[in-house]
Amino acid sequence: MADEIEIAGDYIQRKTDERTAAIRAQLQGEGQDWCEDCGEDIPQARRLALPSATRCTPCQGLVDAKRRAYG
């Protein structure tokens, strides 16, 4: 039982650390190498075109579509 709790705690900590890093990068105007939504690498071309990118193009497209739909 303790092992499952420890594994869950480690997972939560890792996800918290990843999200914290992403938020800090956004606040500093820096992008990141991986997408904050799907975890895939953000292609170098996108990072060069938009250095503050925190999402890959497909995930950013979904976010933009939701914003347009829900205003």
CHARMM internal coordinates of N, CA and C (Angstrom, degrees):
IC EDIT
DIST 1 N 1 CA 1.4534
DIST 1 CA 1 C 1.5258
ANGL 1 N 1 CA 1 C 111.13
DIST 1 C 2 N 1.3270
ANGL 1 CA 1 C 2 N 115.96
DIHE 1 N 1 CA 1 C 2 N -44.82
DIST 2 N 2 CA 1.4636
ANGL 1 C 2 N 2 CA 118.95
DIHE 1 CA 1 C 2 N 2 CA -179.24
DIST 2 CA 2 C 1.5184
ANGL 2 N 2 CA 2 C 111.10
DIHE 1 C 2 N 2 CA 2 C -63.14
DIST 2 C 3 N 1.3276
ANGL 2 CA 2 C 3 N 117.12
DIHE 2 N 2 CA 2 C 3 N -33.72
DIST 3 N 3 CA 1.4481
ANGL 2 C 3 N 3 CA 119.96
DIHE 2 CA 2 C 3 N 3 CA 179.16
DIST 3 CA 3 C 1.5248
ANGL 3 N 3 CA 3 C 111.33
DIHE 2 C 3 N 3 CA 3 C -63.27
DIST 3 C 4 N 1.3257
ANGL 3 CA 3 C 4 N 117.17
DIHE 3 N 3 CA 3 C 4 N -41.42
DIST 4 N 4 CA 1.4617
ANGL 3 C 4 N 4 CA 121.03
DIHE 3 CA 3 C 4 N 4 CA 178.78
DIST 4 CA 4 C 1.5233
ANGL 4 N 4 CA 4 C 110.85
DIHE 3 C 4 N 4 CA 4 C -64.84
DIST 4 C 5 N 1.3028
ANGL 4 CA 4 C 5 N 116.26
DIHE 4 N 4 CA 4 C 5 N -39.69
DIST 5 N 5 CA 1.4638
ANGL 4 C 5 N 5 CA 120.47
DIHE 4 CA 4 C 5 N 5 CA 178.80
DIST 5 CA 5 C 1.5249
ANGL 5 N 5 CA 5 C 110.05
DIHE 4 C 5 N 5 CA 5 C -66.58
DIST 5 C 6 N 1.3157
ANGL 5 CA 5 C 6 N 116.37
DIHE 5 N 5 CA 5 C 6 N -41.65
DIST 6 N 6 CA 1.4614
ANGL 5 C 6 N 6 CA 120.38
DIHE 5 CA 5 C 6 N 6 CA 178.62
DIST 6 CA 6 C 1.5246
ANGL 6 N 6 CA 6 C 111.44
DIHE 5 C 6 N 6 CA 6 C -64.67
DIST 6 C 7 N 1.3251
ANGL 6 CA 6 C 7 N 117.04
DIHE 6 N 6 CA 6 C 7 N -41.87
DIST 7 N 7 CA 1.4650
ANGL 6 C 7 N 7 CA 121.30
DIHE 6 CA 6 C 7 N 7 CA 178.21
DIST 7 CA 7 C 1.5288
ANGL 7 N 7 CA 7 C 109.51
DIHE 6 C 7 N 7 CA 7 C -62.58
DIST 7 C 8 N 1.3309
ANGL 7 CA 7 C 8 N 116.52
DIHE 7 N 7 CA 7 C 8 N -44.51
DIST 8 N 8 CA 1.4691
ANGL 7 C 8 N 8 CA 120.40
DIHE 7 CA 7 C 8 N 8 CA 179.43
DIST 8 CA 8 C 1.5229
ANGL 8 N 8 CA 8 C 110.66
DIHE 7 C 8 N 8 CA 8 C -63.33
DIST 8 C 9 N 1.3278
ANGL 8 CA 8 C 9 N 116.45
DIHE 8 N 8 CA 8 C 9 N -41.82
DIST 9 N 9 CA 1.4639
ANGL 8 C 9 N 9 CA 120.20
DIHE 8 CA 8 C 9 N 9 CA 178.65
DIST 9 CA 9 C 1.5143
ANGL 9 N 9 CA 9 C 112.14
DIHE 8 C 9 N 9 CA 9 C -63.23
DIST 9 C 10 N 1.3389
ANGL 9 CA 9 C 10 N 116.04
DIHE 9 N 9 CA 9 C 10 N -41.10
DIST 10 N 10 CA 1.4628
ANGL 9 C 10 N 10 CA 120.41
DIHE 9 CA 9 C 10 N 10 CA 177.87
DIST 10 CA 10 C 1.5291
ANGL 10 N 10 CA 10 C 111.09
DIHE 9 C 10 N 10 CA 10 C -63.42
DIST 10 C 11 N 1.3317
ANGL 10 CA 10 C 11 N 115.96
DIHE 10 N 10 CA 10 C 11 N -41.28
DIST 11 N 11 CA 1.4642
ANGL 10 C 11 N 11 CA 120.98
DIHE 10 CA 10 C 11 N 11 CA 179.24
DIST 11 CA 11 C 1.5294
ANGL 11 N 11 CA 11 C 110.35
DIHE 10 C 11 N 11 CA 11 C -62.95
DIST 11 C 12 N 1.3116
ANGL 11 CA 11 C 12 N 116.25
DIHE 11 N 11 CA 11 C 12 N -46.92
DIST 12 N 12 CA 1.4683
ANGL 11 C 12 N 12 CA 120.48
DIHE 11 CA 11 C 12 N 12 CA 179.70
DIST 12 CA 12 C 1.5251
ANGL 12 N 12 CA 12 C 110.48
DIHE 11 C 12 N 12 CA 12 C -61.45
DIST 12 C 13 N 1.3228
ANGL 12 CA 12 C 13 N 117.20
DIHE 12 N 12 CA 12 C 13 N -42.22
DIST 13 N 13 CA 1.4639
ANGL 12 C 13 N 13 CA 120.82
DIHE 12 CA 12 C 13 N 13 CA 179.33
DIST 13 CA 13 C 1.5193
ANGL 13 N 13 CA 13 C 111.28
DIHE 12 C 13 N 13 CA 13 C -63.29
DIST 13 C 14 N 1.3418
ANGL 13 CA 13 C 14 N 116.51
DIHE 13 N 13 CA 13 C 14 N -43.22
DIST 14 N 14 CA 1.4697
ANGL 13 C 14 N 14 CA 120.34
DIHE 13 CA 13 C 14 N 14 CA -179.92
DIST 14 CA 14 C 1.5247
ANGL 14 N 14 CA 14 C 110.37
DIHE 13 C 14 N 14 CA 14 C -62.75
DIST 14 C 15 N 1.3264
ANGL 14 CA 14 C 15 N 117.14
DIHE 14 N 14 CA 14 C 15 N -45.53
DIST 15 N 15 CA 1.4654
ANGL 14 C 15 N 15 CA 120.59
DIHE 14 CA 14 C 15 N 15 CA 179.38
DIST 15 CA 15 C 1.5244
ANGL 15 N 15 CA 15 C 111.17
DIHE 14 C 15 N 15 CA 15 C -64.81
DIST 15 C 16 N 1.3148
ANGL 15 CA 15 C 16 N 117.13
DIHE 15 N 15 CA 15 C 16 N -38.73
DIST 16 N 16 CA 1.4616
ANGL 15 C 16 N 16 CA 121.05
DIHE 15 CA 15 C 16 N 16 CA 177.42
DIST 16 CA 16 C 1.5231
ANGL 16 N 16 CA 16 C 110.53
DIHE 15 C 16 N 16 CA 16 C -63.54
DIST 16 C 17 N 1.3210
ANGL 16 CA 16 C 17 N 116.94
DIHE 16 N 16 CA 16 C 17 N -43.90
DIST 17 N 17 CA 1.4654
ANGL 16 C 17 N 17 CA 121.34
DIHE 16 CA 16 C 17 N 17 CA 178.65
DIST 17 CA 17 C 1.5197
ANGL 17 N 17 CA 17 C 111.35
DIHE 16 C 17 N 17 CA 17 C -62.90
DIST 17 C 18 N 1.3463
ANGL 17 CA 17 C 18 N 116.81
DIHE 17 N 17 CA 17 C 18 N -42.25
DIST 18 N 18 CA 1.4684
ANGL 17 C 18 N 18 CA 120.67
DIHE 17 CA 17 C 18 N 18 CA 179.08
DIST 18 CA 18 C 1.5248
ANGL 18 N 18 CA 18 C 110.58
DIHE 17 C 18 N 18 CA 18 C -62.70
DIST 18 C 19 N 1.3202
ANGL 18 CA 18 C 19 N 117.13
DIHE 18 N 18 CA 18 C 19 N -44.97
DIST 19 N 19 CA 1.4701
ANGL 18 C 19 N 19 CA 121.03
DIHE 18 CA 18 C 19 N 19 CA -178.41
DIST 19 CA 19 C 1.5251
ANGL 19 N 19 CA 19 C 110.91
DIHE 18 C 19 N 19 CA 19 C -67.56
DIST 19 C 20 N 1.3288
ANGL 19 CA 19 C 20 N 116.43
DIHE 19 N 19 CA 19 C 20 N -38.98
DIST 20 N 20 CA 1.4627
ANGL 19 C 20 N 20 CA 120.42
DIHE 19 CA 19 C 20 N 20 CA 177.71
DIST 20 CA 20 C 1.5196
ANGL 20 N 20 CA 20 C 110.55
DIHE 19 C 20 N 20 CA 20 C -61.90
DIST 20 C 21 N 1.3243
ANGL 20 CA 20 C 21 N 116.73
DIHE 20 N 20 CA 20 C 21 N -43.34
DIST 21 N 21 CA 1.4684
ANGL 20 C 21 N 21 CA 120.79
DIHE 20 CA 20 C 21 N 21 CA 178.06
DIST 21 CA 21 C 1.5228
ANGL 21 N 21 CA 21 C 110.92
DIHE 20 C 21 N 21 CA 21 C -62.35
DIST 21 C 22 N 1.3210
ANGL 21 CA 21 C 22 N 116.74
DIHE 21 N 21 CA 21 C 22 N -40.22
DIST 22 N 22 CA 1.4641
ANGL 21 C 22 N 22 CA 120.37
DIHE 21 CA 21 C 22 N 22 CA 179.58
DIST 22 CA 22 C 1.5284
ANGL 22 N 22 CA 22 C 111.15
DIHE 21 C 22 N 22 CA 22 C -65.23
DIST 22 C 23 N 1.3113
ANGL 22 CA 22 C 23 N 117.26
DIHE 22 N 22 CA 22 C 23 N -42.24
DIST 23 N 23 CA 1.4690
ANGL 22 C 23 N 23 CA 120.85
DIHE 22 CA 22 C 23 N 23 CA 179.57
DIST 23 CA 23 C 1.5210
ANGL 23 N 23 CA 23 C 110.57
DIHE 22 C 23 N 23 CA 23 C -66.33
DIST 23 C 24 N 1.3285
ANGL 23 CA 23 C 24 N 117.22
DIHE 23 N 23 CA 23 C 24 N -43.07
DIST 24 N 24 CA 1.4634
ANGL 23 C 24 N 24 CA 120.05
DIHE 23 CA 23 C 24 N 24 CA 177.58
DIST 24 CA 24 C 1.5227
ANGL 24 N 24 CA 24 C 111.15
DIHE 23 C 24 N 24 CA 24 C -60.48
DIST 24 C 25 N 1.3230
ANGL 24 CA 24 C 25 N 116.51
DIHE 24 N 24 CA 24 C 25 N -42.16
DIST 25 N 25 CA 1.4582
ANGL 24 C 25 N 25 CA 120.58
DIHE 24 CA 24 C 25 N 25 CA 179.60
DIST 25 CA 25 C 1.5273
ANGL 25 N 25 CA 25 C 110.54
DIHE 24 C 25 N 25 CA 25 C -62.24
DIST 25 C 26 N 1.3292
ANGL 25 CA 25 C 26 N 116.59
DIHE 25 N 25 CA 25 C 26 N -41.75
DIST 26 N 26 CA 1.4680
ANGL 25 C 26 N 26 CA 120.13
DIHE 25 CA 25 C 26 N 26 CA 178.68
DIST 26 CA 26 C 1.5199
ANGL 26 N 26 CA 26 C 110.77
DIHE 25 C 26 N 26 CA 26 C -63.29
DIST 26 C 27 N 1.3108
ANGL 26 CA 26 C 27 N 117.12
DIHE 26 N 26 CA 26 C 27 N -44.21
DIST 27 N 27 CA 1.4594
ANGL 26 C 27 N 27 CA 120.66
DIHE 26 CA 26 C 27 N 27 CA -178.53
DIST 27 CA 27 C 1.5263
ANGL 27 N 27 CA 27 C 111.41
DIHE 26 C 27 N 27 CA 27 C -64.91
DIST 27 C 28 N 1.3085
ANGL 27 CA 27 C 28 N 116.89
DIHE 27 N 27 CA 27 C 28 N -30.83
DIST 28 N 28 CA 1.4582
ANGL 27 C 28 N 28 CA 121.25
DIHE 27 CA 27 C 28 N 28 CA 179.97
DIST 28 CA 28 C 1.5298
ANGL 28 N 28 CA 28 C 111.63
DIHE 27 C 28 N 28 CA 28 C -89.71
DIST 28 C 29 N 1.3374
ANGL 28 CA 28 C 29 N 116.32
DIHE 28 N 28 CA 28 C 29 N -0.55
DIST 29 N 29 CA 1.4564
ANGL 28 C 29 N 29 CA 119.93
DIHE 28 CA 28 C 29 N 29 CA 179.78
DIST 29 CA 29 C 1.5119
ANGL 29 N 29 CA 29 C 112.92
DIHE 28 C 29 N 29 CA 29 C 76.01
DIST 29 C 30 N 1.3266
ANGL 29 CA 29 C 30 N 116.47
DIHE 29 N 29 CA 29 C 30 N 16.22
DIST 30 N 30 CA 1.4526
ANGL 29 C 30 N 30 CA 120.56
DIHE 29 CA 29 C 30 N 30 CA 179.40
DIST 30 CA 30 C 1.5206
ANGL 30 N 30 CA 30 C 109.00
DIHE 29 C 30 N 30 CA 30 C -101.44
DIST 30 C 31 N 1.3065
ANGL 30 CA 30 C 31 N 115.66
DIHE 30 N 30 CA 30 C 31 N 146.29
DIST 31 N 31 CA 1.4564
ANGL 30 C 31 N 31 CA 119.97
DIHE 30 CA 30 C 31 N 31 CA 175.39
DIST 31 CA 31 C 1.5107
ANGL 31 N 31 CA 31 C 109.92
DIHE 30 C 31 N 31 CA 31 C -88.78
DIST 31 C 32 N 1.3011
ANGL 31 CA 31 C 32 N 114.65
DIHE 31 N 31 CA 31 C 32 N -165.76
DIST 32 N 32 CA 1.4506
ANGL 31 C 32 N 32 CA 119.73
DIHE 31 CA 31 C 32 N 32 CA 177.41
DIST 32 CA 32 C 1.5143
ANGL 32 N 32 CA 32 C 109.44
DIHE 31 C 32 N 32 CA 32 C -143.84
DIST 32 C 33 N 1.3065
ANGL 32 CA 32 C 33 N 116.28
DIHE 32 N 32 CA 32 C 33 N 169.16
DIST 33 N 33 CA 1.4567
ANGL 32 C 33 N 33 CA 121.61
DIHE 32 CA 32 C 33 N 33 CA -175.45
DIST 33 CA 33 C 1.5177
ANGL 33 N 33 CA 33 C 113.09
DIHE 32 C 33 N 33 CA 33 C -85.17
DIST 33 C 34 N 1.3295
ANGL 33 CA 33 C 34 N 118.06
DIHE 33 N 33 CA 33 C 34 N -16.96
DIST 34 N 34 CA 1.4569
ANGL 33 C 34 N 34 CA 121.49
DIHE 33 CA 33 C 34 N 34 CA -177.41
DIST 34 CA 34 C 1.5186
ANGL 34 N 34 CA 34 C 109.25
DIHE 33 C 34 N 34 CA 34 C -127.29
DIST 34 C 35 N 1.3263
ANGL 34 CA 34 C 35 N 114.53
DIHE 34 N 34 CA 34 C 35 N 154.34
DIST 35 N 35 CA 1.4677
ANGL 34 C 35 N 35 CA 121.23
DIHE 34 CA 34 C 35 N 35 CA -179.42
DIST 35 CA 35 C 1.5157
ANGL 35 N 35 CA 35 C 109.67
DIHE 34 C 35 N 35 CA 35 C -75.09
DIST 35 C 36 N 1.3138
ANGL 35 CA 35 C 36 N 116.95
DIHE 35 N 35 CA 35 C 36 N 132.42
DIST 36 N 36 CA 1.4600
ANGL 35 C 36 N 36 CA 120.92
DIHE 35 CA 35 C 36 N 36 CA -179.23
DIST 36 CA 36 C 1.5235
ANGL 36 N 36 CA 36 C 112.40
DIHE 35 C 36 N 36 CA 36 C -71.20
DIST 36 C 37 N 1.3350
ANGL 36 CA 36 C 37 N 117.85
DIHE 36 N 36 CA 36 C 37 N -16.67
DIST 37 N 37 CA 1.4597
ANGL 36 C 37 N 37 CA 120.25
DIHE 36 CA 36 C 37 N 37 CA -179.64
DIST 37 CA 37 C 1.5264
ANGL 37 N 37 CA 37 C 112.60
DIHE 36 C 37 N 37 CA 37 C -94.70
DIST 37 C 38 N 1.3223
ANGL 37 CA 37 C 38 N 117.42
DIHE 37 N 37 CA 37 C 38 N -53.03
DIST 38 N 38 CA 1.4679
ANGL 37 C 38 N 38 CA 119.87
DIHE 37 CA 37 C 38 N 38 CA -175.06
DIST 38 CA 38 C 1.5244
ANGL 38 N 38 CA 38 C 113.43
DIHE 37 C 38 N 38 CA 38 C -101.47
DIST 38 C 39 N 1.3224
ANGL 38 CA 38 C 39 N 117.52
DIHE 38 N 38 CA 38 C 39 N -14.85
DIST 39 N 39 CA 1.4560
ANGL 38 C 39 N 39 CA 120.83
DIHE 38 CA 38 C 39 N 39 CA 178.24
DIST 39 CA 39 C 1.5185
ANGL 39 N 39 CA 39 C 114.93
DIHE 38 C 39 N 39 CA 39 C 83.68
DIST 39 C 40 N 1.3138
ANGL 39 CA 39 C 40 N 117.69
DIHE 39 N 39 CA 39 C 40 N -2.83
DIST 40 N 40 CA 1.4668
ANGL 39 C 40 N 40 CA 121.02
DIHE 39 CA 39 C 40 N 40 CA 178.68
DIST 40 CA 40 C 1.5273
ANGL 40 N 40 CA 40 C 110.11
DIHE 39 C 40 N 40 CA 40 C -75.07
DIST 40 C 41 N 1.3168
ANGL 40 CA 40 C 41 N 115.79
DIHE 40 N 40 CA 40 C 41 N 158.24
DIST 41 N 41 CA 1.4680
ANGL 40 C 41 N 41 CA 120.46
DIHE 40 CA 40 C 41 N 41 CA 177.00
DIST 41 CA 41 C 1.5248
ANGL 41 N 41 CA 41 C 110.48
DIHE 40 C 41 N 41 CA 41 C -63.13
DIST 41 C 42 N 1.3190
ANGL 41 CA 41 C 42 N 115.98
DIHE 41 N 41 CA 41 C 42 N 140.73
DIST 42 N 42 CA 1.4590
ANGL 41 C 42 N 42 CA 120.98
DIHE 41 CA 41 C 42 N 42 CA 172.18
DIST 42 CA 42 C 1.5269
ANGL 42 N 42 CA 42 C 106.03
DIHE 41 C 42 N 42 CA 42 C -86.83
DIST 42 C 43 N 1.3158
ANGL 42 CA 42 C 43 N 117.89
DIHE 42 N 42 CA 42 C 43 N 123.11
DIST 43 N 43 CA 1.4637
ANGL 42 C 43 N 43 CA 120.02
DIHE 42 CA 42 C 43 N 43 CA -177.20
DIST 43 CA 43 C 1.5337
ANGL 43 N 43 CA 43 C 111.91
DIHE 42 C 43 N 43 CA 43 C -57.57
DIST 43 C 44 N 1.3216
ANGL 43 CA 43 C 44 N 114.89
DIHE 43 N 43 CA 43 C 44 N 145.84
DIST 44 N 44 CA 1.4578
ANGL 43 C 44 N 44 CA 120.87
DIHE 43 CA 43 C 44 N 44 CA -177.63
DIST 44 CA 44 C 1.5274
ANGL 44 N 44 CA 44 C 111.56
DIHE 43 C 44 N 44 CA 44 C -58.10
DIST 44 C 45 N 1.3188
ANGL 44 CA 44 C 45 N 116.88
DIHE 44 N 44 CA 44 C 45 N -37.00
DIST 45 N 45 CA 1.4650
ANGL 44 C 45 N 45 CA 119.64
DIHE 44 CA 44 C 45 N 45 CA -179.99
DIST 45 CA 45 C 1.5344
ANGL 45 N 45 CA 45 C 110.75
DIHE 44 C 45 N 45 CA 45 C -60.28
DIST 45 C 46 N 1.3194
ANGL 45 CA 45 C 46 N 116.41
DIHE 45 N 45 CA 45 C 46 N -40.76
DIST 46 N 46 CA 1.4722
ANGL 45 C 46 N 46 CA 119.34
DIHE 45 CA 45 C 46 N 46 CA 178.36
DIST 46 CA 46 C 1.5214
ANGL 46 N 46 CA 46 C 110.62
DIHE 45 C 46 N 46 CA 46 C -68.29
DIST 46 C 47 N 1.3270
ANGL 46 CA 46 C 47 N 117.05
DIHE 46 N 46 CA 46 C 47 N -41.12
DIST 47 N 47 CA 1.4633
ANGL 46 C 47 N 47 CA 120.47
DIHE 46 CA 46 C 47 N 47 CA 179.37
DIST 47 CA 47 C 1.5216
ANGL 47 N 47 CA 47 C 111.23
DIHE 46 C 47 N 47 CA 47 C -64.52
DIST 47 C 48 N 1.3356
ANGL 47 CA 47 C 48 N 117.17
DIHE 47 N 47 CA 47 C 48 N -33.71
DIST 48 N 48 CA 1.4601
ANGL 47 C 48 N 48 CA 119.84
DIHE 47 CA 47 C 48 N 48 CA 177.34
DIST 48 CA 48 C 1.5218
ANGL 48 N 48 CA 48 C 111.10
DIHE 47 C 48 N 48 CA 48 C -72.55
DIST 48 C 49 N 1.3347
ANGL 48 CA 48 C 49 N 116.16
DIHE 48 N 48 CA 48 C 49 N -39.30
DIST 49 N 49 CA 1.4646
ANGL 48 C 49 N 49 CA 120.66
DIHE 48 CA 48 C 49 N 49 CA -179.43
DIST 49 CA 49 C 1.5272
ANGL 49 N 49 CA 49 C 111.81
DIHE 48 C 49 N 49 CA 49 C -72.53
DIST 49 C 50 N 1.3313
ANGL 49 CA 49 C 50 N 116.14
DIHE 49 N 49 CA 49 C 50 N -34.36
DIST 50 N 50 CA 1.4622
ANGL 49 C 50 N 50 CA 121.45
DIHE 49 CA 49 C 50 N 50 CA -177.91
DIST 50 CA 50 C 1.5324
ANGL 50 N 50 CA 50 C 108.19
DIHE 49 C 50 N 50 CA 50 C -137.64
DIST 50 C 51 N 1.3180
ANGL 50 CA 50 C 51 N 117.46
DIHE 50 N 50 CA 50 C 51 N 83.69
DIST 51 N 51 CA 1.4688
ANGL 50 C 51 N 51 CA 120.85
DIHE 50 CA 50 C 51 N 51 CA -174.64
DIST 51 CA 51 C 1.5303
ANGL 51 N 51 CA 51 C 114.60
DIHE 50 C 51 N 51 CA 51 C -57.81
DIST 51 C 52 N 1.3225
ANGL 51 CA 51 C 52 N 117.63
DIHE 51 N 51 CA 51 C 52 N -21.15
DIST 52 N 52 CA 1.4673
ANGL 51 C 52 N 52 CA 119.94
DIHE 51 CA 51 C 52 N 52 CA -179.57
DIST 52 CA 52 C 1.5292
ANGL 52 N 52 CA 52 C 112.34
DIHE 51 C 52 N 52 CA 52 C -92.09
DIST 52 C 53 N 1.3259
ANGL 52 CA 52 C 53 N 118.08
DIHE 52 N 52 CA 52 C 53 N 9.05
DIST 53 N 53 CA 1.4701
ANGL 52 C 53 N 53 CA 121.38
DIHE 52 CA 52 C 53 N 53 CA -177.31
DIST 53 CA 53 C 1.5231
ANGL 53 N 53 CA 53 C 111.03
DIHE 52 C 53 N 53 CA 53 C -61.76
DIST 53 C 54 N 1.3286
ANGL 53 CA 53 C 54 N 114.63
DIHE 53 N 53 CA 53 C 54 N 134.19
DIST 54 N 54 CA 1.4638
ANGL 53 C 54 N 54 CA 120.61
DIHE 53 CA 53 C 54 N 54 CA 175.78
DIST 54 CA 54 C 1.5281
ANGL 54 N 54 CA 54 C 110.78
DIHE 53 C 54 N 54 CA 54 C -121.89
DIST 54 C 55 N 1.3437
ANGL 54 CA 54 C 55 N 116.27
DIHE 54 N 54 CA 54 C 55 N -0.64
DIST 55 N 55 CA 1.4625
ANGL 54 C 55 N 55 CA 121.55
DIHE 54 CA 54 C 55 N 55 CA 177.60
DIST 55 CA 55 C 1.5189
ANGL 55 N 55 CA 55 C 109.39
DIHE 54 C 55 N 55 CA 55 C -132.93
DIST 55 C 56 N 1.3376
ANGL 55 CA 55 C 56 N 115.85
DIHE 55 N 55 CA 55 C 56 N 150.92
DIST 56 N 56 CA 1.4609
ANGL 55 C 56 N 56 CA 120.29
DIHE 55 CA 55 C 56 N 56 CA 173.09
DIST 56 CA 56 C 1.5317
ANGL 56 N 56 CA 56 C 107.70
DIHE 55 C 56 N 56 CA 56 C -70.97
DIST 56 C 57 N 1.3067
ANGL 56 CA 56 C 57 N 116.77
DIHE 56 N 56 CA 56 C 57 N 166.53
DIST 57 N 57 CA 1.4606
ANGL 56 C 57 N 57 CA 121.34
DIHE 56 CA 56 C 57 N 57 CA -176.55
DIST 57 CA 57 C 1.5304
ANGL 57 N 57 CA 57 C 112.52
DIHE 56 C 57 N 57 CA 57 C -59.31
DIST 57 C 58 N 1.3505
ANGL 57 CA 57 C 58 N 119.44
DIHE 57 N 57 CA 57 C 58 N -47.22
DIST 58 N 58 CA 1.4717
ANGL 57 C 58 N 58 CA 118.10
DIHE 57 CA 57 C 58 N 58 CA 179.83
DIST 58 CA 58 C 1.5342
ANGL 58 N 58 CA 58 C 113.19
DIHE 57 C 58 N 58 CA 58 C -61.08
DIST 58 C 59 N 1.3275
ANGL 58 CA 58 C 59 N 117.57
DIHE 58 N 58 CA 58 C 59 N -42.68
DIST 59 N 59 CA 1.4667
ANGL 58 C 59 N 59 CA 119.84
DIHE 58 CA 58 C 59 N 59 CA -179.92
DIST 59 CA 59 C 1.5262
ANGL 59 N 59 CA 59 C 111.12
DIHE 58 C 59 N 59 CA 59 C -67.84
DIST 59 C 60 N 1.3288
ANGL 59 CA 59 C 60 N 117.94
DIHE 59 N 59 CA 59 C 60 N -39.12
DIST 60 N 60 CA 1.4601
ANGL 59 C 60 N 60 CA 120.25
DIHE 59 CA 59 C 60 N 60 CA 177.55
DIST 60 CA 60 C 1.5154
ANGL 60 N 60 CA 60 C 110.23
DIHE 59 C 60 N 60 CA 60 C -64.22
DIST 60 C 61 N 1.3333
ANGL 60 CA 60 C 61 N 116.82
DIHE 60 N 60 CA 60 C 61 N -36.31
DIST 61 N 61 CA 1.4566
ANGL 60 C 61 N 61 CA 120.66
DIHE 60 CA 60 C 61 N 61 CA 176.63
DIST 61 CA 61 C 1.5189
ANGL 61 N 61 CA 61 C 112.11
DIHE 60 C 61 N 61 CA 61 C -61.10
DIST 61 C 62 N 1.3309
ANGL 61 CA 61 C 62 N 116.75
DIHE 61 N 61 CA 61 C 62 N -40.43
DIST 62 N 62 CA 1.4640
ANGL 61 C 62 N 62 CA 120.49
DIHE 61 CA 61 C 62 N 62 CA 177.50
DIST 62 CA 62 C 1.5208
ANGL 62 N 62 CA 62 C 111.39
DIHE 61 C 62 N 62 CA 62 C -65.28
DIST 62 C 63 N 1.3269
ANGL 62 CA 62 C 63 N 116.55
DIHE 62 N 62 CA 62 C 63 N -42.27
DIST 63 N 63 CA 1.4673
ANGL 62 C 63 N 63 CA 120.68
DIHE 62 CA 62 C 63 N 63 CA 178.63
DIST 63 CA 63 C 1.5318
ANGL 63 N 63 CA 63 C 109.98
DIHE 62 C 63 N 63 CA 63 C -62.43
DIST 63 C 64 N 1.3175
ANGL 63 CA 63 C 64 N 116.77
DIHE 63 N 63 CA 63 C 64 N -45.34
DIST 64 N 64 CA 1.4593
ANGL 63 C 64 N 64 CA 120.77
DIHE 63 CA 63 C 64 N 64 CA 179.53
DIST 64 CA 64 C 1.5297
ANGL 64 N 64 CA 64 C 111.62
DIHE 63 C 64 N 64 CA 64 C -62.54
DIST 64 C 65 N 1.3383
ANGL 64 CA 64 C 65 N 116.81
DIHE 64 N 64 CA 64 C 65 N -41.21
DIST 65 N 65 CA 1.4714
ANGL 64 C 65 N 65 CA 120.59
DIHE 64 CA 64 C 65 N 65 CA 179.46
DIST 65 CA 65 C 1.5206
ANGL 65 N 65 CA 65 C 110.76
DIHE 64 C 65 N 65 CA 65 C -64.13
DIST 65 C 66 N 1.3385
ANGL 65 CA 65 C 66 N 117.47
DIHE 65 N 65 CA 65 C 66 N -41.00
DIST 66 N 66 CA 1.4590
ANGL 65 C 66 N 66 CA 120.42
DIHE 65 CA 65 C 66 N 66 CA 177.99
DIST 66 CA 66 C 1.5219
ANGL 66 N 66 CA 66 C 111.50
DIHE 65 C 66 N 66 CA 66 C -64.11
DIST 66 C 67 N 1.3365
ANGL 66 CA 66 C 67 N 115.80
DIHE 66 N 66 CA 66 C 67 N -39.82
DIST 67 N 67 CA 1.4704
ANGL 66 C 67 N 67 CA 119.48
DIHE 66 CA 66 C 67 N 67 CA 179.39
DIST 67 CA 67 C 1.5209
ANGL 67 N 67 CA 67 C 110.71
DIHE 66 C 67 N 67 CA 67 C -64.08
DIST 67 C 68 N 1.3293
ANGL 67 CA 67 C 68 N 115.84
DIHE 67 N 67 CA 67 C 68 N -40.90
DIST 68 N 68 CA 1.4719
ANGL 67 C 68 N 68 CA 119.29
DIHE 67 CA 67 C 68 N 68 CA 178.79
DIST 68 CA 68 C 1.5250
ANGL 68 N 68 CA 68 C 110.75
DIHE 67 C 68 N 68 CA 68 C -65.80
DIST 68 C 69 N 1.3401
ANGL 68 CA 68 C 69 N 117.06
DIHE 68 N 68 CA 68 C 69 N -40.18
DIST 69 N 69 CA 1.4570
ANGL 68 C 69 N 69 CA 121.41
DIHE 68 CA 68 C 69 N 69 CA -177.07
DIST 69 CA 69 C 1.5209
ANGL 69 N 69 CA 69 C 112.38
DIHE 68 C 69 N 69 CA 69 C -69.74
DIST 69 C 70 N 1.3329
ANGL 69 CA 69 C 70 N 116.40
DIHE 69 N 69 CA 69 C 70 N -37.12
DIST 70 N 70 CA 1.4574
ANGL 69 C 70 N 70 CA 120.02
DIHE 69 CA 69 C 70 N 70 CA -174.50
DIST 70 CA 70 C 1.5277
ANGL 70 N 70 CA 70 C 113.45
DIHE 69 C 70 N 70 CA 70 C -107.22
DIST 70 C 71 N 1.3318
ANGL 70 CA 70 C 71 N 114.53
DIHE 70 N 70 CA 70 C 71 N 3.54
DIST 71 N 71 CA 1.4463
ANGL 70 C 71 N 71 CA 121.80
DIHE 70 CA 70 C 71 N 71 CA 174.53
DIST 71 CA 71 C 1.4429
ANGL 71 N 71 CA 71 C 115.38
DIHE 70 C 71 N 71 CA 71 C 59.10
END
COOR INIT
IC SEED 1 N 1 CA 1 C
IC BUILD
